[in-house]
């Protein structure tokens, strides 16, 4: 039985919170692999400014290089138009033919699930893992889930990830202010950011995961 994890987000930049979440879910659910999919054009944030796709893709590739269970896909970046998770999961099913797909994203993103493109069909074809930071109030998520049919609610599972106390927005802020980012993300990712002077000016909104 093939079990595939798909981790979606802007990854601007990717950090240890993302990696710990992916590895924790991989172990907990015995996934064969986790594919990181940097977002192309987030449909819910039309004015959301994110770094160039080539940089975000390169950062994720550097971050996952040492884990044999992790892969990276440029599927959303290469696909024209808005990046809908439904389309991504359909394509992942076509490419990998898994028995089960687990879509890993942030709890903040899942709060918007009722407005997602074809969300009921999406929940029929994959399970959702809503990664939360310690102390995150799940009340809003629970309230939203009450509006879904019971069999779909069962397909959304919140998972607390201590390392999600790290945030992409804080890393960008630290770079902009000249403060250290060491130990918040892999050294290779840090080196790439500093060598290319990424995040020296802040054009972003605060969102680490998206869809």
Backbone as JSON, one array per atom type, in Angstrom:
{
  "sequence": "XXXXXXXXXXXXXXXXXXXXXXXXXXXXXXXXXXXXXXXXXXXXXXXXXXXXXXXXXXXXXXXXXXXXXXXXXXXXXXXXXXXXXXXXXXXXXXXXXXXXXXXXXXXXXXXXXXXXXXXXXXXXXXXXXXXXXXXXXXXXXXXXXXXXXXXXXXXXXXXXXXXXXXXXXXXXXXXXXXXXXXXXXXXXXXXXXXXXXXXXXXXXXXXXXXX",
  "N": [[0.85, -1.2, 0.0], [0.72, 2.08, -1.01], [1.54, 5.1, 0.46], [1.33, 8.49, 0.32], [2.74, 11.62, 1.13], [1.99, 15.06, 0.78], [3.28, 18.2, 0.93], [2.25, 21.42, 1.19], [2.87, 24.91, 0.58], [4.11, 28.33, 0.79], [6.76, 28.51, 1.47], [8.71, 30.52, 2.16], [11.0, 31.85, 3.72], [11.66, 28.25, 3.52], [11.86, 26.39, 6.56], [13.02, 24.94, 9.72], [10.66, 24.27, 11.04], [8.84, 23.5, 9.04], [10.18, 21.24, 8.07], [10.37, 19.56, 10.33], [7.65, 19.14, 10.8], [6.88, 17.75, 8.45], [8.49, 15.44, 8.64], [7.62, 14.39, 11.07], [4.92, 13.77, 10.51], [5.32, 11.99, 8.44], [6.52, 9.85, 9.8], [4.57, 9.23, 11.75], [2.32, 8.45, 10.26], [3.34, 6.54, 8.64], [4.31, 7.13, 6.02], [5.35, 6.67, 2.65], [6.81, 8.55, 1.26], [7.37, 12.13, 1.28], [6.33, 14.83, -0.58], [7.36, 18.02, -1.26], [5.69, 20.92, -2.22], [6.17, 23.86, -3.48], [4.19, 26.79, -3.52], [2.64, 28.23, -6.4], [0.89, 30.47, -7.5], [-0.91, 31.75, -5.12], [-4.36, 31.45, -4.64], [-6.0, 32.68, -2.71], [-4.75, 34.95, -1.91], [-4.49, 37.51, -3.57], [-2.99, 39.86, -3.56], [-0.71, 39.13, -2.38], [2.64, 39.22, -1.86], [5.32, 37.33, -2.82], [8.54, 35.7, -2.8], [10.62, 35.2, -5.74], [9.81, 32.34, -7.69], [11.95, 30.65, -8.47], [13.87, 31.0, -6.47], [12.54, 30.15, -4.11], [12.03, 27.51, -4.75], [14.64, 26.54, -5.03], [15.55, 26.87, -2.4], [13.96, 25.03, -0.99], [14.77, 22.64, -2.17], [17.44, 22.53, -1.32], [16.99, 22.29, 1.41], [15.76, 19.79, 1.8], [17.52, 17.93, 0.88], [19.08, 16.08, 2.33], [17.37, 14.15, 3.28], [16.18, 11.07, 2.54], [13.52, 10.41, 2.21], [12.19, 12.61, 1.39], [11.02, 14.72, -1.24], [10.95, 17.17, -3.91], [8.66, 19.13, -5.75], [8.03, 20.99, -8.71], [5.58, 21.45, -9.64], [3.32, 23.23, -9.16], [4.49, 25.69, -9.58], [5.3, 25.58, -12.24], [2.88, 25.19, -13.51], [0.45, 27.0, -15.31], [-1.66, 29.81, -14.35], [-3.82, 30.1, -11.39], [-2.88, 28.54, -8.27], [-4.36, 25.79, -7.35], [-5.14, 23.55, -4.78], [-6.68, 21.3, -5.2], [-6.27, 20.69, -7.93], [-3.57, 20.11, -7.81], [-3.44, 17.84, -6.13], [-4.93, 16.03, -7.65], [-3.19, 15.77, -9.83], [-0.97, 14.69, -8.55], [-1.99, 12.21, -7.85], [-2.29, 11.12, -10.36], [0.36, 10.99, -11.24], [1.72, 9.42, -9.32], [0.07, 7.43, -8.4], [-0.93, 6.68, -5.72], [-2.22, 4.8, -2.88], [-3.23, 6.22, -0.8], [-3.36, 9.69, -0.02], [-1.84, 12.21, 1.91], [-2.32, 15.43, 2.71], [-0.32, 17.95, 3.81], [-0.42, 20.85, 5.67], [-0.59, 24.21, 7.02], [-2.49, 24.96, 10.01], [-3.68, 27.45, 10.0], [-4.16, 27.88, 7.3], [-6.0, 25.86, 6.79], [-8.19, 26.8, 8.12], [-9.51, 28.32, 6.28], [-10.8, 26.57, 4.7], [-13.44, 26.14, 3.74], [-13.71, 27.91, 1.72], [-12.09, 27.05, -0.24], [-11.19, 25.9, -3.49], [-13.32, 23.58, -4.86], [-13.59, 22.12, -2.43], [-14.94, 20.03, -1.04], [-14.76, 17.86, -2.76], [-12.02, 17.7, -2.81], [-11.41, 16.86, -0.19], [-12.41, 14.36, -0.35], [-10.58, 13.0, -1.86], [-8.14, 13.12, -0.59], [-6.44, 13.04, 2.59], [-6.25, 15.46, 5.23], [-3.65, 17.0, 7.01], [-3.38, 19.16, 9.54], [-1.04, 21.21, 10.5], [0.02, 22.54, 13.56], [1.27, 25.15, 15.71], [2.69, 25.06, 19.07], [0.3, 25.7, 21.62], [-1.52, 26.82, 19.92], [-4.72, 28.01, 19.19], [-7.29, 25.9, 18.66], [-9.95, 26.28, 18.4], [-11.19, 27.84, 16.39], [-10.73, 26.31, 14.12], [-12.09, 23.96, 14.8], [-14.69, 24.97, 14.93], [-15.16, 25.68, 12.24], [-15.06, 23.17, 11.07], [-17.42, 22.01, 11.88], [-19.26, 22.7, 10.01], [-18.95, 20.99, 7.98], [-19.7, 17.81, 6.4], [-19.86, 14.88, 8.44], [-18.25, 12.69, 7.63], [-16.29, 13.92, 6.19], [-15.09, 15.64, 8.0], [-13.7, 13.84, 9.54], [-11.51, 13.43, 7.99], [-9.72, 15.43, 8.4], [-7.04, 16.22, 10.33], [-5.64, 17.68, 13.15], [-2.25, 18.36, 14.02], [0.13, 18.88, 16.45], [3.1, 20.72, 16.25], [6.06, 21.36, 17.65], [8.28, 22.81, 16.57], [7.1, 24.63, 14.89], [6.9, 27.03, 16.08], [8.8, 28.55, 15.04], [8.84, 30.92, 12.43], [8.29, 31.85, 9.0], [7.91, 34.54, 8.46], [9.14, 35.78, 10.64], [11.78, 35.03, 10.21], [12.31, 36.38, 7.8], [12.04, 38.99, 8.72], [14.14, 39.11, 10.56], [16.36, 38.89, 8.85], [16.07, 41.24, 7.39], [16.51, 43.09, 9.4], [19.09, 42.59, 10.05], [19.67, 40.64, 11.91], [20.58, 37.44, 13.45], [19.86, 34.3, 11.8], [20.62, 31.8, 12.1], [20.33, 28.36, 12.99], [17.6, 28.35, 12.79], [16.89, 27.39, 10.44], [18.09, 25.12, 7.85], [21.68, 25.1, 7.32], [22.51, 25.3, 4.67], [20.34, 26.55, 3.48], [20.31, 28.97, 4.82], [22.79, 29.99, 3.91], [22.26, 30.33, 1.18], [20.24, 32.28, 1.23], [21.61, 34.48, 2.38], [23.74, 34.84, 0.59], [22.5, 35.72, -1.68], [21.22, 37.92, -0.89], [18.51, 37.85, -0.12], [15.31, 38.93, 1.12], [16.04, 41.39, 2.11], [14.51, 43.64, 1.85], [11.15, 44.11, 2.89], [8.49, 42.72, 1.39], [6.43, 41.11, 1.82], [3.5, 39.4, 3.08], [2.28, 38.0, 6.15], [2.45, 34.78, 6.02], [3.02, 31.42, 6.12], [2.2, 28.94, 5.18], [0.0, 28.03, 2.54], [-3.01, 28.08, 0.52]],
  "CA": [[0.0, 0.0, 0.0], [1.53, 3.27, -1.16], [1.0, 6.25, 1.17], [2.1, 9.65, -0.12], [2.51, 12.91, 1.77], [2.23, 16.24, -0.04], [3.34, 19.37, 1.8], [2.07, 22.64, 0.42], [3.17, 26.16, 1.26], [4.94, 29.25, 0.01], [8.14, 28.21, 1.83], [9.37, 31.79, 1.85], [11.71, 30.65, 3.28], [11.47, 26.99, 4.21], [12.62, 26.38, 7.82], [12.96, 23.67, 10.45], [9.27, 23.95, 11.37], [8.29, 22.73, 7.92], [10.86, 19.95, 7.98], [9.96, 18.75, 11.47], [6.26, 18.76, 10.56], [6.85, 16.73, 7.41], [9.09, 14.21, 9.14], [6.75, 13.86, 12.11], [3.75, 13.17, 9.86], [5.8, 10.81, 7.7], [6.72, 8.76, 10.75], [3.31, 8.89, 12.43], [1.39, 7.8, 9.33], [4.11, 5.57, 7.85], [4.27, 7.53, 4.62], [6.48, 6.22, 1.85], [7.59, 9.75, 1.0], [6.68, 13.41, 1.35], [6.72, 15.71, -1.67], [7.14, 19.44, -0.98], [5.2, 21.61, -3.42], [6.1, 25.32, -3.3], [3.03, 27.38, -4.2], [2.88, 29.1, -7.54], [0.11, 31.7, -7.36], [-1.96, 31.46, -4.12], [-5.63, 32.06, -5.05], [-6.64, 33.45, -1.64], [-3.96, 36.14, -1.6], [-4.16, 38.13, -4.85], [-2.0, 40.92, -3.38], [0.33, 38.54, -1.55], [3.92, 39.27, -2.53], [6.24, 36.28, -2.4], [9.81, 35.71, -3.53], [10.6, 34.54, -7.04], [9.7, 30.88, -7.59], [13.24, 29.96, -8.6], [14.54, 31.05, -5.18], [11.82, 29.31, -3.15], [12.25, 26.13, -5.16], [16.02, 26.22, -4.7], [15.65, 26.77, -0.95], [13.37, 23.77, -0.55], [15.64, 21.55, -2.63], [18.57, 22.48, -0.41], [16.53, 21.9, 2.75], [15.35, 18.38, 1.88], [18.5, 17.1, 0.19], [19.66, 15.02, 3.16], [16.35, 13.2, 3.71], [15.81, 10.21, 1.4], [12.07, 10.28, 2.11], [11.65, 13.89, 0.94], [11.24, 15.15, -2.62], [10.42, 18.5, -4.22], [8.0, 19.21, -7.05], [7.78, 22.35, -9.22], [4.29, 21.31, -10.34], [2.49, 24.44, -9.09], [5.25, 26.81, -10.14], [5.3, 25.45, -13.69], [1.53, 25.18, -14.04], [-0.09, 28.36, -15.47], [-2.88, 30.12, -13.61], [-3.79, 30.03, -9.94], [-2.46, 27.24, -7.72], [-5.41, 25.16, -6.57], [-4.72, 22.29, -4.19], [-7.44, 20.22, -5.84], [-5.57, 20.33, -9.16], [-2.29, 19.53, -7.44], [-3.65, 16.47, -5.63], [-5.33, 15.21, -8.8], [-2.0, 15.49, -10.62], [-0.14, 13.77, -7.76], [-2.59, 10.88, -7.98], [-2.0, 10.62, -11.71], [1.79, 10.74, -11.38], [2.27, 8.45, -8.37], [-0.91, 6.38, -8.17], [-0.88, 6.19, -4.34], [-3.47, 4.32, -2.3], [-3.71, 7.29, 0.08], [-2.56, 10.92, 0.0], [-1.97, 13.07, 3.09], [-1.89, 16.8, 2.38], [0.16, 18.58, 5.03], [-0.37, 22.3, 5.55], [-0.78, 24.88, 8.31], [-3.85, 25.06, 10.52], [-4.22, 28.74, 9.56], [-4.67, 27.71, 5.95], [-7.18, 24.99, 6.84], [-9.31, 27.61, 8.6], [-10.19, 28.87, 5.12], [-11.09, 25.44, 3.8], [-14.76, 26.22, 3.11], [-13.64, 28.76, 0.54], [-11.17, 26.46, -1.18], [-11.7, 25.4, -4.77], [-13.81, 22.19, -4.86], [-13.04, 21.59, -1.18], [-15.51, 18.74, -0.64], [-14.14, 16.84, -3.62], [-10.63, 17.6, -2.37], [-11.36, 16.04, 1.02], [-12.74, 12.99, -0.73], [-9.45, 12.35, -2.53], [-6.94, 13.14, 0.25], [-6.58, 13.4, 4.01], [-5.58, 16.7, 5.58], [-2.95, 17.12, 8.28], [-3.29, 20.59, 9.85], [0.09, 21.38, 11.42], [-0.18, 23.7, 14.44], [2.33, 25.45, 16.67], [2.24, 24.86, 20.45], [-0.58, 26.73, 22.15], [-2.43, 27.33, 18.88], [-6.13, 27.82, 19.55], [-7.96, 25.13, 17.62], [-11.38, 26.54, 18.43], [-11.66, 28.31, 15.09], [-10.72, 25.17, 13.21], [-13.18, 23.09, 15.21], [-15.94, 25.62, 14.52], [-15.31, 25.54, 10.8], [-15.3, 21.78, 10.71], [-18.81, 21.65, 12.16], [-20.06, 22.97, 8.82], [-18.67, 19.95, 7.0], [-20.27, 16.49, 6.7], [-19.05, 14.13, 9.41], [-17.24, 11.82, 7.02], [-15.2, 14.77, 5.72], [-14.42, 16.12, 9.2], [-12.78, 12.78, 9.96], [-10.35, 13.43, 7.1], [-8.86, 16.56, 8.77], [-6.46, 15.9, 11.63], [-4.63, 18.63, 13.62], [-1.05, 17.78, 14.63], [0.97, 19.93, 17.04], [4.51, 20.63, 15.88], [6.77, 22.36, 18.44], [9.17, 23.66, 15.78], [6.36, 25.64, 14.14], [7.07, 28.32, 16.74], [9.6, 29.27, 14.05], [7.97, 31.37, 11.34], [8.96, 32.44, 7.84], [7.86, 36.0, 8.57], [10.16, 36.2, 11.6], [13.08, 34.88, 9.55], [12.46, 37.51, 6.87], [12.24, 40.2, 9.54], [15.49, 39.06, 11.11], [17.29, 39.21, 7.77], [15.91, 42.66, 7.08], [17.07, 43.87, 10.52], [20.47, 42.23, 10.25], [19.78, 39.75, 13.06], [20.93, 36.08, 13.03], [18.82, 33.3, 11.51], [21.25, 30.5, 12.3], [19.61, 27.36, 13.78], [16.16, 28.39, 12.5], [16.74, 26.69, 9.16], [19.35, 24.46, 7.5], [22.78, 25.99, 6.98], [22.53, 25.51, 3.22], [19.29, 27.52, 3.18], [20.84, 30.24, 5.33], [23.85, 30.47, 3.01], [21.63, 30.77, -0.08], [19.55, 33.54, 1.51], [22.57, 35.55, 2.61], [24.57, 35.08, -0.59], [21.69, 36.39, -2.7], [20.62, 39.1, -0.24], [17.05, 37.76, -0.09], [14.57, 39.46, 2.26], [16.6, 42.65, 2.62], [13.36, 44.53, 1.95], [9.97, 43.3, 3.22], [7.36, 42.91, 0.48], [5.58, 39.96, 2.04], [2.54, 39.33, 4.15], [2.62, 36.94, 7.09], [1.82, 33.49, 5.76], [4.02, 30.41, 5.83], [1.53, 27.92, 4.38], [-1.07, 28.68, 1.8], [-4.01, 27.51, -0.38]],
  "C": [[0.88, 1.24, 0.0], [0.85, 4.46, -0.5], [1.91, 7.44, 0.91], [1.73, 10.88, 0.69], [2.82, 14.03, 0.79], [2.2, 17.44, 0.89], [3.31, 20.63, 0.97], [2.39, 23.88, 1.24], [3.96, 27.09, 0.36], [6.42, 28.98, 0.25], [9.04, 29.42, 1.53], [9.96, 32.45, 3.1], [11.25, 29.39, 4.02], [12.32, 27.02, 5.49], [12.41, 25.06, 8.55], [11.54, 23.3, 10.87], [8.62, 23.12, 10.28], [8.87, 21.32, 7.88], [10.46, 19.02, 9.12], [8.52, 18.27, 11.3], [6.18, 17.62, 9.56], [7.4, 15.4, 7.91], [8.22, 13.56, 10.21], [5.54, 13.16, 11.52], [4.17, 11.91, 9.09], [5.95, 9.61, 8.63], [5.39, 8.29, 11.34], [2.37, 8.09, 11.54], [2.07, 6.81, 8.4], [4.02, 5.87, 6.35], [5.51, 7.04, 3.89], [7.4, 7.38, 1.48], [6.71, 10.98, 1.15], [7.22, 14.3, 0.24], [6.37, 17.15, -1.29], [6.76, 20.14, -2.28], [5.12, 23.11, -3.14], [4.95, 25.91, -4.14], [3.45, 28.26, -5.37], [2.22, 30.45, -7.34], [-1.06, 31.43, -6.41], [-3.27, 32.17, -4.46], [-6.27, 32.94, -3.99], [-5.91, 34.74, -1.3], [-3.55, 36.85, -2.89], [-3.1, 39.22, -4.73], [-0.81, 40.45, -2.56], [1.63, 38.48, -2.32], [4.84, 38.2, -1.98], [7.48, 36.33, -3.27], [9.68, 34.95, -4.85], [10.57, 33.02, -6.87], [11.04, 30.16, -7.64], [13.98, 29.94, -7.26], [13.86, 30.11, -4.18], [12.02, 27.83, -3.47], [13.67, 25.67, -4.79], [16.2, 26.03, -3.2], [15.11, 25.43, -0.44], [14.24, 22.59, -0.98], [16.87, 21.41, -1.73], [18.16, 21.9, 0.94], [16.26, 20.4, 2.86], [16.41, 17.41, 1.36], [19.0, 15.92, 1.02], [18.65, 13.97, 3.6], [15.89, 12.35, 2.52], [14.31, 10.03, 1.21], [11.4, 11.56, 1.59], [11.99, 14.14, -0.52], [10.64, 16.54, -2.8], [9.8, 18.46, -5.61], [7.78, 20.68, -7.44], [6.43, 22.41, -9.93], [3.49, 22.61, -10.34], [3.19, 25.64, -9.71], [5.21, 26.78, -11.67], [3.91, 25.52, -14.3], [1.0, 26.62, -14.17], [-1.36, 28.56, -14.66], [-2.7, 30.0, -12.11], [-3.48, 28.61, -9.46], [-3.54, 26.67, -6.81], [-4.95, 23.79, -6.07], [-5.43, 21.11, -4.84], [-6.73, 19.75, -7.1], [-4.25, 19.63, -8.85], [-2.46, 18.08, -6.98], [-4.08, 15.54, -6.76], [-4.1, 14.81, -9.62], [-1.06, 14.53, -9.87], [-0.69, 12.34, -7.84], [-2.27, 10.28, -9.35], [-0.53, 10.2, -11.83], [2.28, 9.57, -10.53], [1.33, 7.28, -8.06], [-0.87, 5.81, -6.74], [-2.24, 5.64, -3.9], [-4.09, 5.4, -1.41], [-2.77, 8.48, -0.02], [-2.89, 11.7, 1.26], [-1.44, 14.44, 2.71], [-1.56, 17.51, 3.68], [0.25, 20.09, 4.82], [-0.6, 22.9, 6.93], [-2.24, 24.97, 8.71], [-4.49, 26.39, 10.09], [-4.83, 28.63, 8.17], [-5.95, 26.88, 5.95], [-8.4, 25.75, 7.34], [-10.13, 28.17, 7.44], [-10.79, 27.8, 4.22], [-12.44, 25.54, 3.1], [-14.76, 27.1, 1.86], [-12.67, 28.2, -0.51], [-11.89, 25.92, -2.42], [-12.05, 23.91, -4.66], [-13.39, 21.46, -3.58], [-13.64, 20.25, -0.78], [-14.93, 17.61, -1.48], [-12.69, 16.62, -3.22], [-10.51, 16.69, -1.16], [-11.73, 14.59, 0.73], [-11.51, 12.26, -1.28], [-8.14, 12.44, -1.73], [-7.31, 13.44, 1.69], [-5.79, 14.67, 4.27], [-4.9, 16.58, 6.94], [-2.73, 18.61, 8.51], [-2.21, 20.78, 10.91], [-0.1, 22.67, 12.23], [1.05, 23.91, 15.33], [1.82, 25.22, 18.08], [1.39, 26.03, 20.94], [-1.54, 27.32, 21.14], [-3.87, 27.02, 19.27], [-6.86, 27.14, 18.41], [-9.46, 25.38, 17.56], [-11.93, 26.97, 17.08], [-11.73, 27.18, 14.09], [-11.88, 24.24, 13.51], [-14.53, 23.66, 14.77], [-16.2, 25.49, 13.04], [-15.68, 24.12, 10.4], [-16.72, 21.34, 10.97], [-19.71, 21.85, 10.94], [-19.86, 21.9, 7.74], [-19.39, 18.65, 7.37], [-19.31, 15.7, 7.58], [-17.95, 13.31, 8.76], [-16.07, 12.62, 6.46], [-14.4, 15.34, 6.89], [-13.37, 15.11, 9.65], [-11.5, 12.76, 9.13], [-9.44, 14.63, 7.34], [-8.36, 16.32, 10.19], [-5.43, 16.97, 12.02], [-3.47, 17.91, 14.3], [-0.18, 18.92, 15.16], [2.43, 19.68, 16.72], [5.28, 21.72, 16.63], [7.62, 23.32, 17.61], [8.43, 24.71, 14.96], [6.29, 26.97, 14.89], [8.0, 29.19, 15.89], [8.65, 29.71, 12.93], [8.79, 31.99, 10.21], [8.99, 33.95, 7.96], [8.91, 36.52, 9.55], [11.55, 36.09, 11.0], [13.32, 36.03, 8.58], [12.75, 38.8, 7.62], [13.65, 40.25, 10.1], [16.54, 39.41, 10.04], [17.26, 40.69, 7.48], [16.57, 43.55, 8.15], [18.52, 43.53, 10.81], [20.71, 41.34, 11.46], [20.05, 38.31, 12.59], [19.71, 35.2, 12.76], [19.38, 31.89, 11.66], [20.44, 29.66, 13.27], [18.09, 27.44, 13.64], [15.85, 27.62, 11.22], [18.07, 26.04, 8.82], [20.42, 25.45, 7.06], [22.83, 26.29, 5.48], [21.49, 26.54, 2.8], [19.73, 28.9, 3.64], [21.86, 30.83, 4.38], [23.27, 31.01, 1.71], [20.97, 32.14, 0.12], [20.54, 34.69, 1.62], [23.39, 35.87, 1.37], [23.82, 35.83, -1.68], [20.93, 37.58, -2.13], [19.09, 39.06, -0.3], [16.51, 38.39, 1.19], [15.18, 40.74, 2.85], [15.53, 43.74, 2.7], [12.13, 43.66, 2.12], [8.8, 43.65, 2.32], [6.29, 41.88, 0.72], [4.53, 40.22, 3.11], [2.89, 38.11, 4.99], [1.85, 35.67, 6.81], [2.86, 32.48, 5.34], [3.46, 29.3, 4.95], [0.44, 28.65, 3.58], [-1.89, 27.66, 1.03], [-5.35, 27.88, 0.2]]
}
